[in-house]
Structure formats: structure tokens, C-alpha cells
Amino acid sequence: MRLLSATDAFTPALERTKAMYSPFSLRAGLKLGLVALLAEMGTQFTVPPFGGVSSHSHPRDSGIGVVAGGISQPSTVIFVVLGILLFLVLLGLFYYFGSRMQFVLMDLVAYRTTLVGPSWRKHGPQTWPWIGLKIVSFLLIFVVLGAVLALPVLHFVHSISANGSQPSGPFFGRFLLLFAALGVAALIITLFVWALRDLVLPFMVFEGATARAALSSASRLFRQEPGDVLLFFLMKLVLTIATGIAAELCILAVTFVAAIPLALIGGILWVLLHNAGPFGTACLYASLGILALIFLACLLVAGLCIVGAVLVFYQAYTLYFLGGRIPALGNLLEPPPPAVMEVAPPPFSPA
């Protein structure tokens, strides 16, 4: 496959996205949307802010018992602990499922198929190393960003304690400094997430590389083509903003299209049934509830298909940018022409 720049990869990615949805099938659109949404959620790594709850000690408090009115309630603590453990287990299962779907989405777009099963089974052994790489990488980036943000946060806290309820010029300056630092940190985390997903993961998917080898290959690619890689991330940022606005407009249009006929039906039912006695009133409210459920189902289906198409385009854009840099991937996106076999002419035989 030819080597494409970040700008050249846009058109073939758009064409491949169209091919994924042509001819349009609602079943295939929902499947692609669900896979893409789960893969996108698996990209994130967020830990809920479980913090210690400070409380004043009491002479009657002992162990883990909770004192309320002089009566210890250890069962409350047990239920809370079990709830937290259940939440963490569900969070871990969800993160595993989303991480594995990242492999699946790349395969679906590269092979231009909607068959999830073969890719799900093929990349099972690679999922845990991929999750481990993400967790270790995110812990490192959070430690580094925490050390960098410590000074602005301390300055802001100090300004609050020094000024109290009388904000001043330095207070607002420190607030803007903290806000800017948090914005830069959010941008760094976003680029870091994209780097892992768009530069490291493809080497694991299409070359069967280990997490360490994939990280090394991605680093080598960045060292060899820093300008092209940075332009790729800039294009991703611009496309994210543009396609996000387009997707919201499409969802808004679907909302109006679905709302108009359902609102007309609801108005007709109101005119016919709101004075029809208790039975008519019950039928009216039941019908309005059904219309509301139909409206929500339309929004859910349309939103899943639209967001799925946007995420499939993101994936196709990444693959076409890397296709000329990963031979196995390039052969899938643009298969080489079949080799022409030369047939030797038959030996000459005089008549």
C-alpha cells in the first residue's frame, strides 16, 4: 500500500466508512455502533474517586461499627463494602469487555465485515497484556501530571485561604493559571490515549506483536516521522470537533423528524380521549406512554447508528494513515494485484 499522509488518509477513510454501511442494514448499523461505542469506552480509564470520609471520633466508636443513637450497626459497613466490591467487579468486567472490543473494531474496519465472533476469539490472549499496558501507562502519566499540577493547585488553595471571601486580582490570576493547567493536562491525557490506541494497538492487532514490542514499534515510528505523526493527531483533534458537531446536528434532525408524527398522534389521542371518562383517560395515558417509549427507542437507535458511523470513520482514518507503515495492514486495505504467471509458449514443431 502507498504511504499516506494525515491529510491524504481522509478520503479513503471516508469511502471505507461508506462501504461499511452500504447497502444500509439496521441490524449491521446497530452492531457496528454497539461495537464502536464499547471500544471507545474501553479506551478510557477512569477510577472513581473513592476518598476517605472524615468524621469526628466518639468514645463509644469501636472497630468498624457505626454508632447511631448508641446502637452499633456493623451490617451497614458490610453492605457498603460489598457494594463497592460489586461495583469494582462490574467496572473491571466492563473495562475488559471494552478493551477486547478495541481489537474487534480494528478487525471489522480492516476486513470490512460485521462478523464479531472470529475477531473476538482471535485476540483473546492479547487482551490482558493490552489492559496491563494501559493501566501502567495511565498510572505513570497521572503521577507525572500530578507532580506538575501540584504547584498550581497549592497556589490556588493558598489564595483561597489567604483571601477568604474577598476575591482579589491575584486570586483570579491563580484561578486562571489552575484552569489553564487543567486544560493542558486534559489535552495531554487525550493525546496519550490516542497514542496508545492509534499507534500501539495496531501493531498488536495486525502484526501479532507483544505489548512491549508494539510500544517499541510505535516509538520508532514517532522518531522516524515526528512531523507526520503530530499532524495526524492535529487532524484527529480537528476531525473530532467537526464530526462531533455534525453528529449532534444529525441527532437533532432525527429528534424533530421522530417528534413531529408522534406529537400529532398524541394530539389526536388527546382530543379523542381526554373527555372519554375514566377508561378513555386510562387509554390516553397508556397510549402517551407507548408513544414516549417509541420516541426514546428512535432516538437510541438513531444515536447509536450515527455515533457508530463517526467512530468507524475515526478507526478507518487511523488505519489508512498506518496502512503504508504496517505492511500486513496495508495489504488488507489495498490488496496487491495478483501475480501474473508467465506461461511458456509451446515448443515449435515444424509441420
C-alpha positions in Angstrom: 0.0 0.0 0.0 1.2 3.5 -0.8 2.3 5.7 2.1 -0.4 8.2 3.0 -0.1 11.5 4.9 -2.5 12.6 7.6 -4.4 14.7 5.0 -4.3 12.0 2.3 -5.9 9.4 4.6 -9.1 11.4 4.9 -10.7 10.5 1.6 -10.1 6.7 1.6 -11.2 6.5 5.2 -14.5 8.2 4.3 -15.0 5.9 1.3 -14.4 2.8 3.5 -16.9 4.1 6.1 -19.5 4.5 3.3 -18.7 0.9 2.1 -19.2 -0.4 5.7 -22.7 0.9 5.6 -23.6 0.3 2.0 -26.2 -1.1 1.5 -27.5 0.2 4.8 -28.8 -2.5 7.2 -30.3 -1.5 10.5 -29.0 -4.7 12.1 -25.5 -4.2 10.8 -25.6 -0.5 11.7 -26.6 -1.2 15.3 -24.0 -3.9 15.6 -21.2 -1.6 14.3 -22.5 1.2 16.6 -22.5 -1.0 19.7 -19.0 -2.4 19.0 -17.6 1.1 18.2 -19.2 2.6 21.3 -17.9 -0.2 23.6 -14.5 0.1 22.1 -14.5 3.9 22.6 -15.5 3.4 26.3 -12.7 0.8 26.6 -10.3 3.5 25.5 -10.9 5.5 28.7 -9.5 4.5 32.0 -11.2 6.3 34.9 -11.1 5.3 38.5 -14.0 6.6 40.7 -12.7 9.0 43.4 -13.1 6.8 46.4 -11.9 9.0 49.3 -11.8 8.6 53.0 -14.7 10.1 54.9 -13.6 12.2 57.7 -15.6 12.1 60.9 -15.2 13.1 64.5 -14.3 10.2 66.7 -16.5 9.3 69.7 -15.6 7.4 72.8 -18.3 4.9 72.0 -17.0 4.1 68.5 -15.1 0.8 68.3 -13.8 -1.4 65.4 -15.8 -0.8 62.2 -19.1 -0.4 64.0 -21.2 2.6 63.1 -22.7 4.3 66.1 -26.1 5.8 65.6 -28.1 6.6 68.7 -25.8 4.4 70.8 -26.6 1.3 68.7 -23.7 -0.2 66.6 -24.6 -1.2 63.0 -21.8 -3.2 61.5 -24.1 -4.5 58.8 -24.2 -1.1 57.3 -20.5 -1.1 56.7 -20.7 -4.7 55.4 -23.3 -3.7 52.8 -21.2 -0.6 51.8 -18.1 -2.7 51.4 -20.0 -5.4 49.4 -21.5 -2.7 47.2 -18.1 -1.2 46.5 -16.6 -4.6 45.7 -19.5 -5.4 43.4 -19.1 -2.1 41.6 -15.4 -2.7 41.1 -16.0 -6.2 39.7 -18.6 -4.8 37.3 -16.2 -2.0 36.4 -13.4 -4.5 35.7 -15.6 -6.7 33.6 -16.8 -3.7 31.6 -13.3 -2.4 31.1 -12.1 -5.9 29.9 -15.1 -6.2 27.5 -14.4 -2.7 26.1 -10.7 -3.3 25.8 -11.3 -6.5 23.8 -13.8 -4.7 21.6 -10.9 -2.3 20.6 -9.3 -5.3 18.8 -12.6 -6.3 17.3 -13.3 -2.8 15.9 -10.0 -2.6 14.1 -10.5 -6.0 12.5 -14.1 -5.2 11.4 -12.9 -2.0 9.6 -9.7 -3.6 8.2 -11.5 -6.6 6.8 -14.7 -4.6 6.1 -17.0 -7.1 7.8 -19.5 -7.2 10.6 -18.6 -10.7 11.9 -17.6 -10.1 15.6 -17.0 -13.7 16.7 -13.8 -14.6 14.8 -12.0 -11.4 15.9 -13.3 -11.8 19.5 -11.8 -15.3 19.7 -8.6 -14.5 17.8 -7.5 -11.6 20.1 -8.5 -13.1 23.4 -4.9 -13.9 24.6 -3.7 -10.3 23.8 -6.4 -8.6 25.8 -4.8 -8.9 29.3 -1.3 -7.6 28.1 -3.1 -4.7 26.4 -5.0 -3.9 29.6 -1.9 -4.1 31.7 0.0 -1.7 29.3 -2.9 0.8 29.6 -3.1 0.6 33.3 0.7 1.0 33.8 0.8 3.8 31.3 -2.1 5.7 32.8 -0.6 5.4 36.3 2.7 6.9 35.1 1.0 9.8 33.2 -1.2 10.5 36.2 1.8 10.6 38.5 3.7 12.9 36.2 0.7 15.2 35.7 0.0 15.2 39.5 3.6 16.4 40.2 3.3 19.1 37.5 -0.2 20.3 38.8 0.8 20.2 42.4 2.2 23.8 42.3 -0.8 25.5 40.7 -3.2 23.7 43.0 -1.2 24.7 46.1 -1.1 28.3 44.9 -4.9 28.3 44.3 -5.6 26.7 47.7 -3.3 29.2 49.4 -5.0 32.1 47.7 -8.4 30.9 48.9 -7.2 30.6 52.5 -5.5 34.0 52.3 -8.4 35.9 50.7 -11.3 34.2 52.4 -14.5 35.5 50.9 -12.8 38.6 49.4 -11.5 37.6 45.9 -8.8 39.8 44.6 -6.7 40.2 41.4 -4.1 37.6 42.5 -6.9 35.1 43.3 -8.3 35.3 39.9 -4.9 35.1 38.3 -4.2 31.9 40.2 -7.6 30.6 39.3 -6.9 31.2 35.6 -3.5 29.5 36.0 -5.1 26.5 37.5 -7.8 26.4 34.8 -5.2 26.6 32.1 -3.1 23.9 33.8 -6.1 21.6 34.0 -6.9 22.2 30.3 -3.3 21.4 29.3 -3.5 18.2 31.4 -6.7 17.1 29.8 -5.2 17.7 26.3 -2.1 15.7 27.3 -4.2 12.8 28.6 -6.3 12.8 25.4 -3.2 12.7 23.2 -1.8 10.0 25.4 -5.0 7.9 25.0 -4.9 8.4 21.2 -1.2 7.4 21.1 -1.9 4.1 22.8 -4.9 3.3 20.8 -3.9 4.6 17.4 -0.1 3.9 17.3 0.5 1.0 19.7 -2.6 -1.2 19.4 -2.5 -1.6 15.6 0.9 -3.3 15.8 -0.6 -5.8 18.3 -3.6 -6.4 16.0 -2.1 -6.8 12.6 1.5 -7.9 13.4 0.7 -10.0 16.5 3.3 -8.1 18.4 3.5 -8.2 22.2 2.6 -5.1 24.2 6.3 -4.3 24.7 7.2 -4.8 21.0 4.2 -2.7 19.9 5.2 0.1 22.2 8.7 -0.1 20.7 7.4 0.0 17.2 5.2 3.0 17.9 8.1 4.8 19.5 10.3 4.1 16.4 7.5 5.3 14.1 7.3 8.6 16.0 11.1 9.1 15.9 11.2 8.4 12.2 8.2 10.6 11.3 7.5 13.1 14.1 6.0 15.7 11.8 3.6 13.3 10.2 2.5 11.8 13.5 1.9 15.2 15.1 -0.1 16.3 12.0 -2.1 13.1 12.3 -3.0 13.9 15.9 -3.8 17.5 15.0 -6.1 16.2 12.2 -7.7 13.9 14.7 -8.4 16.8 17.0 -10.0 18.9 14.2 -12.0 15.9 12.9 -13.2 15.1 16.4 -14.6 18.6 16.8 -16.1 18.7 13.3 -17.7 15.3 13.3 -18.9 15.8 16.8 -20.9 18.9 15.7 -22.1 17.1 12.6 -23.3 14.1 14.7 -25.2 16.4 17.1 -26.9 18.1 14.2 -27.9 14.8 12.7 -29.3 13.6 16.1 -31.2 16.9 16.5 -32.7 16.4 13.0 -33.7 12.9 13.8 -35.3 14.2 17.0 -37.5 16.6 15.1 -38.4 14.0 12.4 -39.4 11.5 15.0 -41.2 14.0 17.3 -43.5 15.6 14.7 -45.6 12.5 13.8 -45.6 11.2 17.3 -46.7 14.6 18.6 -49.5 14.6 16.0 -50.7 11.2 17.1 -50.5 12.2 20.7 -52.6 15.4 20.0 -55.2 13.4 18.1 -55.5 10.9 21.0 -55.8 13.8 23.5 -58.7 15.3 21.5 -60.5 12.0 21.3 -59.9 10.6 24.7 -59.3 13.3 27.4 -63.1 13.6 27.9 -64.0 10.0 27.4 -64.3 9.0 31.1 -62.0 7.0 33.3 -61.5 4.3 30.7 -60.7 6.7 28.0 -58.3 8.6 30.3 -56.5 5.4 31.1 -56.2 4.5 27.4 -54.9 8.0 26.7 -52.1 7.9 29.3 -51.2 4.4 28.3 -51.0 5.4 24.6 -48.9 8.5 25.5 -46.5 6.3 27.5 -46.2 3.9 24.5 -45.5 6.9 22.2 -42.9 8.2 24.6 -41.2 4.8 24.6 -41.3 4.7 20.7 -39.7 8.2 20.7 -36.9 7.2 23.1 -36.3 4.0 21.0 -36.0 6.0 17.8 -33.5 8.4 19.5 -31.5 5.4 20.9 -31.3 3.6 17.5 -30.5 6.8 15.6 -27.9 7.9 18.1 -26.2 4.5 18.1 -26.0 4.4 14.3 -24.8 8.0 14.0 -22.2 7.8 16.7 -21.1 4.3 15.5 -20.6 5.7 12.0 -18.4 8.5 13.3 -16.3 6.2 15.4 -15.9 3.8 12.5 -14.7 6.7 10.4 -12.1 7.6 13.1 -10.9 4.0 13.0 -10.7 3.9 9.3 -8.8 7.2 9.3 -6.3 5.7 11.7 -5.9 2.5 9.7 -5.3 4.3 6.4 -2.7 6.6 8.0 -0.8 3.5 9.3 -1.5 1.2 6.3 1.6 2.2 4.4 3.6 1.8 7.6 2.4 -1.6 8.6 2.6 -3.9 5.6 0.1 -6.5 6.9 -2.5 -3.8 7.4 -1.8 -2.2 4.1 -2.4 -5.5 2.3 -5.8 -5.6 3.8 -6.8 -2.1 3.0 -5.4 -2.1 -0.6 -4.7 -5.8 -1.6 -1.8 -6.0 -4.0 -2.6 -7.1 -7.6 -2.5 -10.8 -8.2 0.8 -12.0 -9.6 0.8 -12.7 -13.3 2.0 -16.2 -14.2 4.1 -16.3 -17.3 3.2 -19.3 -19.4 6.0 -20.5 -21.7 4.9 -20.9 -25.3 4.7 -24.5 -26.6 7.8 -25.7 -28.4 8.0 -25.1 -32.0 7.3 -28.1 -34.1 7.9 -27.9 -37.9 4.9 -29.0 -40.0 
